[in-house]
Amino acid sequence: MGCICNDCWGDMSPRPCYPSMSKNPKGTSPEARHVNGSEAKALFSVVGITCSACAGSIEKAVKRLPGIRETAVEVLNNSVHVLYYPSLVTEEKICETIEDAGFEAKLIKEETINGKLRQVCRISINGMTCTSCSSTVESALQAVHGVQRAQVALATEEAEVHYDPKVVSYNQLLEIVENTGFEAKLISLGDDISKIELKVDGIKTEQSIRAITKSLEALPGVQDIETFPELNKISVSYKQAVIGPRTFIEVIESSGSAHFKAMIYPEGGRDIHRKEEVKQYYKYFLWSLFFAIPVFLTSMVLMYIPGIKKALDVRIVNKLTVGQILRWELSTPVQFIIGRRFYIGSYKALRNGSANMDVLIALGTNAAYFYSVYIVLRSAISRDFKGTDFFETSSMLITFILLGKYLEVLAKGKTSDAIAKLMNLAPETATLLSLDEDGNVVNEQEIDSRLIQKNDVIKIIPGAKVACDGFVVWGQSHVNESMITGEARPVGKNKGDAVIGGTVNDNGVLHIKATRVGSESALSQIVRLVESAQMAKAPVQKFADCISKYFVPTVIILSFSTWLAWFLSGKFHSYPHSWIPSSIDSFELALQFGISVMVIACPCALGLATPTAVMVGTGVGASQGILIKGGQALESAHKVNCIVFDKTGTLTVGKPVVVNTKIFNNMLRHEFYELVAATEVNSEHPLAKAIVEYAKKFREGEDNPSWPEAQNFASITGQGLKAVVRGKEIIVGNESLMLDSNIAIPVEAEATLAEAEALAQTGIVIAIDREVAGVVAISDPLKPGAKEVVSILKSMGVKSIMVTGDNWGTANSIAKETEIETVIAKAKPEHKAEKVKDLQAEGYVVAMVGDGINDSPALVAADVGMAIGAGTDIAIEAADIVLMKSNLEDVITAIDLSRKTFSRIRLNYIWALGYNVLGIPVAAGALFPSTRFRLPPWIAGAAMAASSVSVVCCSLLLKNYKRPKKLDVLEIHEVRIEQ
């Protein structure tokens, strides 16, 4: 989970414990926090960070300062986030400390991008029906001064807007959306700002509201307050790092002399809105059906029953009959009350200079309805006029369209099941513990899990879900983390170990301290990643967006041209009179053809073809531990024909162990490792951790031994480390580092290195006071199934290449085991990225699979970056696809899923385009001259509704995706590491 949690606050990230530094730095104990007052957050831009070792150096140096609460280094962004107590340390002192560690640092007052402030908000938008609607909203937002980027997703009915808060506010953005004719509601405002809605009982006057608002505004961290007196609702935006919702409830209930009762407002999220929308369409459909069936029966069926026909043909005035009046009365509510939404949608679209599906429906039904009204009025005032009304056309058309929309919304709701399942992982309640000064439990209280705040201590009983991210402060147990990480075996948890919210406690009682709650939690970040993936448009979506701009105007022109062509043909007797049905004349025949063309055309099917498939595909991926970051990643992944694998932690297990040590001077082994470990403890590299872990064997009885302090520490990317320990200059690294440092490598050391390389081991050279003192051989076994994965990829037409910073001997040995033909060894991070670019220049679509920050440049350079989720310090922003498990076979699953998803998108487009290309000519009467077949408008409307539903259902079939059968028979051997 390091990939998800890398850039978060708290103790979740699997970082090394620096023995030379207290786990609770001076000034950050609970007692000190009370004395020192509120915390502050600072962001520093740092030049010179090249790898995780640099990050470790900065983190260690800053954490040694008094008053430092948390430090997080973002290698990719060259930035350092610090949470500190201003009463104990200043920003200038932190900046000076970073510079003393060997880097250039500059304080950034606020987060900026290209010199501009950035804020991100997500907005829920109700009322969009097709790509024309989403394009209108997106264009309106993009046109606002201060908006840097806006994305609107039709399938999720949400917008994500990046904007400058000093130029435009989120309230103005909501207003812009509403001005385009849609309902807008703020979902979230940035990663560090949360929003919660509270229901307050006991509010009777405006004075009560003012008192509550004033009390909340006085709290630190509160950003914005909105009140809704008619609903007894208060909405609070706040910084979750500073304050939490439980405090709000306590303050509200203690406000003034009145007795207020506050609770979290019943959720009205996307799922609730979707259910309400389904109910609404179902209700409209039933009412429409109630009126439309009698209209249809009186015009199409009952006219052939003699007794009833006679009653319906009774004349009231002149040629006006009972049947016509009855049909008029029944179809009017359908047209103007039930069909009101189409008029509103048309008005909003036309007001914004665009045309959508509502315009086509409104024009088609109005043409049929008002022509029928004309027939009725003409029949009432004329004694010899004879005409046929089309009331059944307008009423049945609206009924079938509402049925289609009901089925479409029902199906679209199922496309986001993956997010709903992830959200349901979080428990509804939690047991909050109150502790005395000695840490003893004095009280237990069951609370809503959404009320958990940072530093709360929560009790987790056996079988219960972990309520939030945190670390164990008491107890021991095993926790099933398979729903988050995909790790099948329960993971042992003891005091100090990190736990993830949403996982299940197996067999013991745990007390955990909350470190990340709300939107900061790992589960929330996974949900947000999946939501962002479903928001992002695939490049192929541009095709549908381009067509939608011209679709409706083109259809209107075709419809009018169809009517005019048939009308003129009838007027000038261009076709035999026998072609005209006995119940209508040539004008009415032409009108029916024109209306059929207008209502059969369906822009919705085109608009839903890509986003619904992407939603289902990313959801299926998430359920299998593969987080795909949107349509762009899916589209690129299905074209991949070359994969570049990193070695350590990707092809190999990533948990190297020391297997051999050769010392060339008279130094004792424990003295040798004392100096080496003191240098390596400052690094997060897997090889460094292996050496430190091995050195602990010489410190029996100490869980976290304190190593001598390393001075003048320096990390040389891709080569090794340098430091001064106990007055001795220590250099640890590969041969090239020794040569660059002008240190001669003796023959016996070269022989030891050659022997290690032949056994696929990595040889580390240690120099003390500029003389080679020893060589440490480290082995990192191959991952289970690595050879089979490479073989399966080859059968899929994908070339495999291995790139590593390790020596040629080790690299060739691993390549031989996996049968990878192309190998690049001794590659620095920038060289990996260059190799990727070289392959792209040769015409390959390249995927890079890596497990750490050193792979980030190559992950960014590749067409598709795949980050192994079990690796250390993965910067999630660098990867397009995150593999939550460390299984290599997920690489195959990711590529196969992307191919299946894209084949489904193609199928959707073939259906949507084919439907319109074939349907419009048939509706226009192309088959009528030869077969006398014509498509009545209400059947054309039903076909239009069915096309949207069929596209969504076609995408939903992806939910049945099964990973390739070749992987089911993949033989996985157990890996045993002898130490």
N, C-alpha and C positions, 0 to 999 in steps of 0.2 A: 504493500500500500504506500510505499515511499513515493510512487509516482503521483498519487492523488494528493498526498499530504505535504509535498515538498515545500510549497510556498505558504503553508499555514502556520499560525501561531500554535504554541503548545509543545507538549513533550511526545507527540505521537510519532514524529519522524524518527526512523531508526538511525540515530546519530551515535557516535561513540561517546562514552563518558570520559571526560578528561580528568584523570586522577589528580593532576596538579591544581585542579579548580574545584571549589565546593559546588555541590549540586544546587544549593540554595545560596547564591552569591550574597555577599554582605549587603544588607539593606532590603532584601526581598523576602524575609521571613514574614509570616502572618502578622506578628507583632509590629515589625518595622513598617509593613504596608499601612497599618492603621495610623502610625505616626507620620509617615512620609506623605500622606495625602494621595491625590489622584495621579494616575500614570499619564505619560505623554508618548507619542509615537513619532519617530523621525525616519526619514528616508534619505539615504546617501547614495550618490552616484560614485562608483568606484572603478578606476581604470587599472587594469593589470590582472584581473581575475581570469585565469585560464582553465582551471580544473577544480575538482572537488577538494584537492589538497589546499588550494588557495582559500577556498571557502572555509575549510576547517581552521586555517591559521587566523583568519579574520574573526571568526566566531569565538575562538578561544581567547584571543586578545581582548575583544570587546566584553566578553562575559566576566573577565577578571576585574573589570571596573566595578566599584560599588554602585548599587542602585539599578543594575541592569536586570530587567525582568525576563525579556526574551530577545533573541537575535536570530534573524533568518537571512541567509545570503542567497540571492538569486544569480547564479552564474551566467545564465543566458542573457539576463537583462543588465548585468554589471551593476547590481544595486544591492544595498544592505538595508533591511528593515530592522529597527530597534525599538523595543518597548521598554521605557525606563522611567525612573522617578526623578523629576527635575530638581527636587530638593537635595538629591545626593550626587547627581552628575549632570553636566551640561552637554549640549549638542557639540560645542567646540571641543570638549575633552574627548568625546567619542570619535569625532573626526580626526583629531590629533593621534588617537590610539591606532586608528586604521592606517594612517600614514606611517606611524612608527613600525607597523607590521610590514611595510615595504610597498604600499599601494598609494595611488593618488585618490583622495576622497574629496567630495564636495556635497554639501547639504542641499537637498532639494526640498523646498518648502511644501510643494504639493505635487501630486503625480501628474506628469505631463507627457505628451506625445508630440514630437516635432515642435516643441515649444508651446504647445497648446494644452490647456487643462483637459482632462478626460473624465467623464462620468458615464456609466452605463446603466440604462434602465430598461426593464422589460414591461411591455404593455399588452394587456389582453384586449383584443378587438372583436366585437360581436357584429354580425350582419354581413360579412363578406361571403359572396356566393361563387365567385369565379376569379380567374387570374386578373381580369380587368379591374376588379375591386382592389385586390392586393397591390397591383401596380399603381393604382391611383393613390393609395395611402402612402406607399413607399416614395413615390415622386413628391408628394406633398411634404413629407418629412425631410427628404433630401434637400428640398428647396429652402429649408429654414436656415437662416444665418446662425452658425454655431454648431450645427449638426455635422459631425465628421463622417458618420456612416449610419445607414438605416437598413434593416432587413425586415421584411414582412413575409410571414409564412402563412399561406392559405390553409394548409392542412391542420396546423396547430392553432390558427387564429391568434397569433401573437406577433409582436414586433420587438426587435432588439435595437436600441438606438444608442450610439456613442456620440456624446455631445460635450460642449464646453459649458459648464454650469455658470460661468461668469457672463456668458452671452445669452443663453436661453435656459429657462427652468423646465423641470419635468411637467409642471402644470401647464405651461405653454404648449408642450408637445402633446399632452392629452387634449388640449383645446384644438390643436391643429387636426388631430385625428377625428374629433367630433365634428369639426367644420367640414370634413369630407363626407359626413353623413353616416358615420358609424359610432357605435358606443365604445368608449375607451375606459379602461381601468388599469391603474398601476399595479403591477405584480411585485416588482422588486426594484431597488434603487442602489446599484453597486454591490460589491461583494462584502464590504464592511458595514453596510447599512441595512438593517432589517426593518420590516414593517409588520405590525401586529394590530389586529382589530379586537377591541374589548367591548363586551356588553356590560352596561352599567345599569342596574336596577335601583330605583329610588330617586331618579332625576325627575323633578316636578316643575322647576322654573329655570329660566335662563341664567339666573344668579348661581344656581347649582352647577351648571355647565361651566360658567366662568371660573368658579372656585376650583373645580377639578382641573380645568385647563391651566390655570395659573400655577397650581401645585405641580403639575407634570412639567411645565416649561422650566421650572426652577431646578429640575434634576439635571445632573451632568450627562452628556451623551444624547439627550433628546434633540432631534433635528427638526421635526415638524409634527404638528397635531391638527387633525381634522375631526370635526364633530358632526354627528348626524342625529339631532335631537328626536326626530320622528321615529328613529329606530333604536334609540337609547344606545347608540354606538359611538365609540371614540377610536380613531385610527392614529397610531403613534409610530413615527419613523425614528429609529434610534441607532446608535453605534453599539453593536453587540459586544464589542471589546470593553466597553465602559459600563454598561448597564443592561438589565434584562427585564422581561415582562412581569416577573414576580414582584419586583420592586414597584412597578406601576400599580399593580393590584393593591399592594399594601398602602401606597400613598393615597389612592382613590378612596379606599375604605376608611382612611383616617382623615379625609378632607372635610373641613367644616364641622358643623354640629349635626348635619343630617346623616342618616344611616344609609350609606351606599353599599351595594353588593356588586363586586366586579368579577367577571370571568372572561375567558377567551371566547370571542364571538364564534358561533357555529360556522365551520368552514364553508366558504363559497367559492372554492377553487375551480380549476378547469373541469374536474370531474362532475361537480355539482352543476356547473353551467351546461355541460354536455347533456346531463340527464334532464335538466329543465327544457333544453332545446328539443330533445327527443319527445318529451311529453307534449310540448307546444305543437310540434308538427303533427303528432298523432291526433291531438284534439282537433286541429284545423282539418286534417284529412277526414275524420269521422263526420264532422259537421258538413263539410263539402260533399261527402258521399251521401249524407242524409238528404240533401237538396238535389244532388245531381242524378241520382237513380230515378226518381219520378220524372225528371225532365227527359232522361234517356228513354224511359219506358213509353212515355206519351208520344215521343217523336219517332221511335224506331220499332217498338214491339206492339203496343196496344192498338196502334193504327190498323193492325191486321186482324183484330178481333171484332167482329161485326157489331155487337151490342155496345161495346165501349167506344168504338170508332164513331158510332152515331152520336153518342153523348159528347164526345170531344169536338165533333164538327158542328155542334149547335151554334148558330150565329147569334151574336149579341148586337152588333151594329154593322150594317153592310156586310163585308166579307170577313169581319173580325169574329174568330171562333173562341169557344171556351178553352180549347187546347192551347191556343196561342197565349191567352191571358194567363193560364196556369203555368205555362213554361216561362213566361216573362217574370211572373211573381217569384217562382222558385229559383231562377238563375240570377236574379238581381242581388240577393244576399251573397251568393258565391262570388259574383264579379266584384262587388264593391266593399263587402265587409271581410269575407274570408280572403279575397284576393287583394286586399288593401296593401299588404306587404310588397306586392309587385309594383304597385304605383309609387310607393315610397322609395323603393330601391331604384326605380327608373328615374325618379326626380333627382335623387342624390347623385346618380351617375351622370346624368345629363348636365346637372349644375356644375360638375367638375370637368366637363368637356370630354367625357368618355361614355361608352355604351357597353352594357353588360347583358347577361342573360335575362334579367328582369325587363329590360327594354324590349327584347324579342317577345317575351310572354305577354307583356302589356299591349304591345302593338297587335299581336295575333288574336288575343282574346277580345280586345276592343273592336277590332275589325268585324269579328263574328257577332259580338253582342250588339253593336250599334247598327250593323246592317239588319239584324233581326228586329231591332226596335223600329227601324225605318219600315220594314215589312209590316209590322203590327200596326203602326200609325197609318200607313198607306191603305191597309185593309180596312181600317176603321172609317176612313173618309171617302173611299172609292167603292162604287157598286159593282164594277166589273174587273177590279184588279185581282190578280191571283199570284201569290208568291209563297216561297217556303222560308221559314225562319231557321236560324242555326244556333238557337239557344243551347242545344245539347253540346255543340262544339265548344263554346266558351266554358260551360260548367264542367264538362267531362275533362277538358284540357287542364283546367286548374286542379281538378281532383287528382288526376294522374300525376301532375307535376308535384303536388304536395305529397303524394305517396312516394314518389321517387326521392324527394328531399328527406322524407322521414327515414327511408331505408338507407340513404346516403349518410345521414348524420349518425344513424345507428352503427353502420359499418365503419365510419371514420373514428368513432369512439373506440372501437376495438384495435385500431392501429396504434393507439398510445397505451396499450395494456402494459408494456414493459415498464413505463414510468410509474404506473399505478402499483405494479408489483414491487418496485424498488421502494416507493413511498411507504408501502404497507410493512416493510421490514422493521420500521421504527415502532417500538411499543407505544401504546396509548398512555400508560401511566408509569410512574417510577416511584421508588421508595426513597425519600430524602431523609438523611440522617443529620441530627443536630449533635455536635460534639462539644465537650467542655474543654477547658484550657489544656488538660492533660491528654486530649484526644480520645476520651472515652465517650461512648454513645449514650446520650441522655434522652433522646426522643426520636421516634420514627414517624414519618408522615407520608401518606400516599398523595402524590400530586400529578397533575397533567404533565406529561413528558416535555411539552413545549414550554413549561415554566422553569425548566432546569437552567441555571446560570453557571457561568465559569466559577471554578473552585468549589462548587457544591460537592458534597460526598454522597454518593448514591449506593444503595445496597442492591446487589444482584443475587437472587436466590437460584438454586439449581433449576434448570429448565426454562428460566426467564430470559428474555432478550436484554442485551446490554443497551441501556437507554441513551447513552451518548459516548462520544470519544473521550478517552481519559487514560489514567494509569492506575494500577492497583496500589492501594495504600494498606490493605489488610486482606489476608486470606490467600488461598491457592486453589486452583481449579483448572479444568480444561475447557477451552472455548472453541465452538464450531464456527469457523470463519468462512465456510465454503460459499455462503450466499454473497459474500463481498469479494473475497480473493480467489475463490475457486479451489483453495487448498482443501483436499478431501479429509485429511486427518485432523482431529481436534488438536489445538495448539495449547501447550501447557502455559499457565499464567501464574506468576508469583509476584511478590511485592516489587513494585517498580516497573513491571511490564506494561506495555501499552495495550489497550483494548479499543475495539472499533464499534461504534454504535450500530445496532441492527443485527449483530452476531448473537449466537445463543450460548449461554453458560451451561455447561454439562453437569458437573457433579459436585461442585463446592460452592460455598458462599463467598462472594467477593465484595469488598468495599472499594469503590473506584472514585477518584477525584476527577471532576469534569474539566477538560482542557479546551475542548472545542464544542460549541453548541450551535444550534440553528443552522444558518447557511454556511458556517465554517466547517461543519462536520464532514467526514469523509463520504458518508452516504449522500449528503446534500450536494457535494461536489460531483459525485458520480451522476446523480439525477440531473444536475445542471449541465454536465457534459453531454448527456444523452439528449436533453432538451435543446442545447445549442446545435447538436448534430442534426436534429430534426428541423431546426430553423434554417440551417445553411442550405442554400440552393445548389443543386448539381449544375454544372455547366450546360448539360443537355436541356435544363429547364428554360434556358434562354430561347430555345426553339419555340416552346409553347408560348412564352411571354411575347415573342415577336409576332406569332400568328394572332394572339388575342387582341393586339392593337387594331388589326384590320378585320377581324373575324365578323363582328356584329354589323359594322357598316356594310361589309360585302354581302352578308346574308340579307340585309334589308333591301339592298339594290337588286339582288337575285330574286327576292320575293316579289318586289314590285314589277320587275321585268317579266317574271313568270305570269303574273296576273295580266299584265298588259299584252303579252304575246298571245295568251289564250283568249283574252277578250277581243282583241283585234281579229284573230283568226275566226272567231265565231261571228263577229260583226260582218266580216267580208266573206263568210261562208267558205273558209279555207278547208274545213273538214265537214264531213257529212252530218246532217242534222240528227241522224240516228245515234251518233256518239253521245248525245246529251241525254242523261237520265230523264225519265218522264216527270219526276217531281221537281226538277229545277230547270232554269234557263241557262243560256251560254254565259251570261254575266256571273251567275252564282257558281257555275262550274269553274270559271276562271278565278273567282274569289276563293273557292275552296283550295285550289292548287296553290295560290299565293300564300294563304294562311298556313298550309301544310309545310311549305318550304321554310316559312319563318319560324315555326315552332319545332321542327325536327332537328334544326341545326343546334349543336350542343357544344358551347365553349367550355363547359364545366369538365367534361370528360378529358379534354386536352390539359386543362389546368391541374387536374388531380392525378394525371398519369405518373408524373415523377415524384411529387412530395409524399403521396401515400405509400409508394414502394420504398422510398428512402426511410420513412417513419417505421414501417414494419421491419425492413432490413436492419436498421440500427438497433431496433428493439430486440430482435432475435439475436443479434450480435451481443448485446448487453447481457442477455439471459445466459449466454454461453461464455461470459467472461471476456468478450472482445468489444472494446469501446471504440466505435468508429466515429470520427469527428466530422460527420456531415456528408453531403452529396458529392463534394469535390473529392474527398478521400475514396468514396465508393467508386466513383467514375474512374479515378486513376488506378485503383487497385485491380480492377477487372482487366486492365491492359498490361499489367506487370508481366515482363518476360525475363527479368533478371533480378536476382536477390543477392544483396551483399550482406553477409553475416559478420558481425563482430565475433571474436573468439571467446574471450573471458566473460563468463556469465550469460552468454547467449548459446554458443555451441557447447560450452562446458558448463558444469554445475554452478560455477561462480562462487564456490566455497573452497578456495585453495587451502592446502595444508602443507606444512614443512615436512619433507620426507628425508632430507639429508643435510648434514652440516659438515663442512671441512674448514678447520681453522689452521692458518699457516704460521702463527706465532705461538708463543708460550702462554697465551691468555687462556684462563679457565672458561669453560663453556658458559657458566652463569654470568661471569663478568662480561663476556662478549655480548651475550643477549641483553644484558642490562643497558649497555650503550646503544645497541641497535634498536631495542624497543623504545627507549627514550626518544629516539629520532622518529621512528615510524608511528608512534602514537598520535602524532600531529596530523597524520594523513588518513583519508577515508578510502584509499585504494584497497581493493580486496587483498592484494599481495601483502600490503602493509599490515592489514588486520590479521592475516595468517601468521605473520612473524610475531606480532604482539601476543596473539593467543598462545603460540608455542612458548614464548618467553615466560608466560605465567606459570608454566610447569616448574620453573625454578624458584617460584615464590609460593610454595605450598602453604595452604591455610589462608591465603589472602584472595578474596573474590575480586576486589578491584585494587590491585597494588598501585602504589604511588611510585612513578618512575622519576628519575632525575630530570631536572628542568633542562629543556633544550633551548639554547640561545641562538640568535642569528639564523633562525630556521628559514629555509628557502626550498621551494618546490620547482623542479625543472620539468616542464611538461613532456611526457613521453620518455623521460630518462630516469628520474629518481629524485632523491632528497639530499639536502645538505644541512648540517647543524653543528653547533658546538656543545658538547656534553661533558661536564666535569673538566673543562679546559682542553678537551681533545676534539680535533676536527673530524667529524664523522661524515662520510659520503656513502650513501646507499643507492645502488642503481644498476644499470646495465653496462655493458662494455663501452658503449659510445660515450656515456657520462664520464667514465674513467679516462678515456682517450681525450675528451674535451677538457678534462681537468689536469691533463699532462701527468697522469698516474700510470706507470708501467704495470702491465698485467703479467705476473710470472707464469712460467710454463705449466707448473702444477695447477694453477688456477684455470688456465685455458683448457687443460685436460679435463678438469672437473666440470667445466661449463659444457664442453663437447659431449661428455658422458650424459649430462642432464638433458641436453637437447635430443640426444638419440632416444631417450626414454620418454619424450614428449613432456619434459619437465622444464620449468622456467628457472634459470640460474640468476641469482642476485649476488652482485659483487659488493663487498663491504670494505671500505678503505678507512683506516684510522691513522690520523696524522700523515696523510698522503702516501700511505703504503697499504697494499692489499692485505687485509688481515684474515679474510675468509670468504667462502662462497656458500650461500644457502640455496638448496634446491627445493622448489615448490611445485607440487603437483595439483592440477585441477582436472578431475576426471570428466570425460565426455558425458553429456546429458543422455539419458535413456532415449532411444529411438532417433537420435540425431542422424545416423546413417540412413535409416529408413525414410526419414523426412526428406532428405536431399534426393533420394531415389524417386520418391513420389513426385516431388517438384519437377524432376527431370521428365517424368512421364506426362506431366501437365504442360510441358513445353517451356519450363522456367529454368534458366541457367543459374547455378549457385556459385558464388565467389566468397572466399573468406579473406577478411582484412583484419590485421592485428598489429599491435605495437610490440608484440613479443618477438623473440628471435626466430630466424629462418628454420632452424632445426626443429623446434617445438611446433612451429606453424605447419611445417611439412608433415610431421608425424600425425597431427590432428587431422590435416587434410586427407592423409592416406587412410585414416580410420573411417572418415565420413565419405570418402570417394569424391571429394571436391577437387576439381581439376585446376582451378585458378586460385593462386594464393598471393597475397601481398603481406609481407611481414615488415617489422620495424617501422610501422606507419604511425606518424603523429596524428592528432585529431584533424589538423588541417589537410593532411595528406589523404585521409579517408574521404573527406569532402571532395578533394580534387579527383580522386579515383571515380567517385560517383559521377562527377561532371564529365569525365572522360568517357565513361560508359554511355551517358546520355548523348554525347556528341557522336558516338558510334551508332546511334539509333535505338538504343535499348530504353524501355520504360523501366526505371530502376526503383526497387524497394530496398530500404536499408533497415536491418533488424539489429538493434543495439540495446544495451541494458544500463547505460550510465551517461553522465554528463559529458564525458570525453567523446561520446558518439554524437552529441547534439549537433555539431556542424554538419555531419554527414546526414543525420536525420532530417535536417532542414533542407539540405541540398537535394535529397532524393525526391523522386516524384511521389513516393509514399514512404513516410517514416513510420516504422513499427517499433514501439518501445515495449520491452519485456517488463511486465508489471512487478515482478519479484526482484528486479534489479535494484541497485542502490542509487539514490539521488537522481532519479529520472525527472527531467524537466518536461512536464506534460505538454507545455506549449510547443515543444519542438517536434512532437510526433503527430502523425495523422491518425494512427491507430494505436491504441494501448492494449496490450495483451495482459490481462489481469493475472493470469497464471504464468508460470515460467515454462509451460510446455511448448516445445517447438512446433508440435503438430497444429497449434492454434494459428500458426502462420499459414498453413495450408487451408484451414477452415476460413480464415479471413479472406483469402484470395477467392476461394470457392464461393463463399457467401456473396462477395461483391459481384462475381460473375453471374450468379443466379439472380441477384437483385437487378442487375442491369439487363439481363435477358427478359425479366418481368417488365421493366420499364419500356423496353423495345416492344414487347407484346402489347402493353397498354397503348403505346403510340400507334401501333399498327391498327388496333381496334378502334381507337378514338378517331384517327384520320380516316380509316377505311369506312367507318360508320357514316361520317359526314360526306365523304366522297361518293359513296353509294346511295346513302339515304336521301340526300338533297335532290339528285336527278329523279329518283323514284317519286318523291313527294311532288316534284315539278311536273309529273305526268309523262316521263320518258317512256314508260311501258304502256301508257294508255292507248296510243294509236294501234298497237299490235295485239294487246291482250285485254284491253278495256279495264285494266287494273288501275285503280286509283287509291291513294292513301287518304282516308278521311282525316281532318285536322286533329281530332281527339285521339286517334290511334297514333298519329305522328308525334303528338305530345307524350303519349305513353312510351313510345320508342325512345324519345329524347331522355325521359326520366330514367329509363332502363339502362341507357348507355353509361350514365354517371355511376349508377349502382354497380354495373358490371365491371367497370374499371377499378373501383374500390375493392370489390370482392376478389378480383384477379390479384390485386396487391396483397390482400389478406391471405391468399393461399401460401404466401411466403412463410407464414407462421408455422407451416408444416415442415419447414426446412430441417433436413438431417445432414450432419456432416458427412463427408465422403466415406463410403464403405471401406475404402482402403485403410482408413485410420482405425476402424473397428478391429481389424486383425493385426494392427501394429503391435509387435511384441515388445513389451517394456520390461527391461531387466532392472533388478535392484542395484543401486550403486552403493558400494561399501567403501568407506575411506579408512584405510589403516593408518593410524598415527603412531 
